[in-house]
Amino acid sequence: MSKKLQFLLAASAFLFSACGNNVTGVKSSKTDVLTSNSASSPVETKTPNSEKKSFFAGQTRISGVKTNTAFEAKVLSSELKSPWGIASLPDGRLLITEKGGAMKIVTQTGAISTALIGIPAVDSKGQGGLLGVTIDPAFAQNRMVYWAFSEPVSGGNHTSVAKGKLSVDEKSVENVVVIYRATPAYNGNGHYGGRVVFDRKGNLLLSTGERSDKETRPQAQDPKSGLGKVIRITTDGKAAPGNPTIDPARPEIYSYGHRNVQGLAIHPVTGDIWEGEFGPRGGDEINRVQPGKNYGWPTITYGIEYSGATIGEGITQKSGMEQPVYYWDPSISPSGITFYKGTSIPEWENNLFVGALSGMHIARLVIKNNKVVGEERLLEQEKQRFRAIIQGNDGALYAVTDQGRLYWIGKK
């Protein structure tokens, strides 16, 4: 067998299979694999659901790129139960929420603790449950944990935020209090949003959904409602200082016109807030969130109804409403997002990584000057619904999937 044929067979084996629990990326010559600075055809090849035209070049189906640095993905555990959120503890272990209502500590070798005691009851029907989680920037001193959940209340449920102190023996969360509720309550089971992160000023950001149904959709545009918003509060649940005044009745609202935001991340250089949100059939969005801005849902969208009908007037732009930085059609169902700020894989620096549910991959977006200039799909061969992704204290990426897996992704 010729050396050239041997090389081609080896490359094919890498691309289409994985050995054991590892998925390994290999470095190839520039003639064999495009580097991150090389462009190719867009990674999306399916026919879009809509014939709507993008507002600017590169807003969708940007050129594909390939990671040139050797990297690998390891399955640390397959024993989680519908994991939803991840936070990295100072010592590198992970705090992980499970949709059904459990919060657990997982080591970097995949050992899973028993569920922490003290977590309030959740409404886990449909898309509800125990959702995003984050730790206080001063966790090493105060051991405070914050999480979002669908809280059962009179009249239905809503997206709420609670906080508590991780006990010294790490068996419970103590002195739990609900600090914020995204009212009004609604008797439904979809579109809770539910991601929580801290901004650079130590304020807490919460994403909420507009609760899915046509009767609640208009509340995304209503500045007196907590639905379909990005919320910015203090650690006591009050409106954060410096928030825009969209409506004096809801000073905690930072931006509005959102559908179902399950991704929030802070750009490591600029400190800007970025979000990812689900569209209907098509129209999944990535936005750079600016204070007081209206992101359009349901007035403007690049998606259509699941039935194929138009949404509203079927328009994609309107004065006073923001355009997405990037969108997908067909949908990939973007959930958790994170920026890479490590040094071990230089070509990933400041790239945005997006967990895709229906897309069953991790999307890597190369961003320059607040525009997407390249897209790559990672771990497609795993056929997993990637729910959340963060960067750990060791510089690697950690991702969880609806099927219960925890992945480590880093330099080989």
Secondary structure, DSSP 8 states (H G I E B T S, - for coil): --HHHHHHHHHHHHHH--BTTEEE-----TTTS--TT--EEES--S--S-----SSTTSSS-EE----S-EEEEEEES--SSEEEEEE-TTS-EEEEETTS-EEEE-TT--B----BT------STT-SEEEEEE-TTHHHH-EEEEEEEEEETTEEEEEEEEEEE-TTSSBEEEEEEEEE-SS-BS--S-----EEE-TTS-EEEE-B--SSTTTGGGGG-TTS-SSEEEEE-TTSSB-TT---S-TT-TTEEEE--SBEEEEEE-TTT--EEEEE--SBS-EEEEEE-TT-B--TTTB-S-B-TTS---TT-BS--TT----SEEESS---EEEEEE---SSSGGGTT-EEEEETTTTEEEEEEEETTEEEEEEEESGGG---EEEEEE-TTS-EEEEETTS-EEEEEE-
